[in-house]
Amino acid sequence: MNRVNPFRFLKLLAAGVMAAAVGVWLLVNPNMGMRDVPPTPSDYMAGVGALAVGLILLAFAGWVAFGRRSG
């Protein structure tokens, strides 16, 4: 049975949580008060990208933790 290194797993999990949190933060506050004009759709793309990366990392961490069962 292949064992997962717990430190590497926790780093992967932390990276996924942090990327998802940054993505949500950028979606909630897209221009971060730097401009007086309303945000455009392109301002939201950084948040969407960071959120997508975070969710992919969290899905991969879940697969590593629970989906790699060898008989």
N, C-alpha and C positions, 0 to 999 in steps of 0.2 A: 504494500500500500504506500502510495506517495504521500508524504507528509508535507504540509505547507509550513514554511518558516513564518512563525507568528509575527516577527518584527516586520518582515516584508509585507505581510497581509495587512497589518495595522497601518503601514505607510500608504498602501494602496487605498485602504478605506478612508484614511484621513485626507488624501489627495482628492478623492471623489466627493467627500463632504465639503471640503473647502471650495472646490471648483463649482459645485452646485450652489453653495451659498453666495459666491461671487456672482454667479449667473443670475440668481434671484435678485441680488442687490442691484445689479446693473439694469435689470428689467424694471424694477420698482422706481429707480432713480436714474434714468438713462443719461441725462446730461450733467448730473452731479453739481448743479448750480453754476456751471461755468458760462452759460449763455442765457440771454434773456428771451430767446426765441423758443417756440414750442419744439419738442423733439420730433425728429423725422423718423420714418421707419428704419433708416440705416443706423440711427442711434441705438436702436434696440438689438441690432444684429450681434453686437459683442456679448450682450447678455444671453441671447439665444445660443450662441456658440459655446459660451462657458457652461451654461446649464446642460447642454447636450453632452459635452465632454464629461461633466460631473456625473450625469446619469449613466453614461457608458462605463465609466470607471466603477461606479457602484454596482452595476449589473455584472461586470467582470469579477468584482470582489465576491459577489453573491455566488457566481458560478464556481469560483475557486473554493469557496467555503463549503458549499452544499451540493454542487452539481458534479463534482469529480469523484464519484464513488466507484471504486473498482471492486469487482467481485472477488 
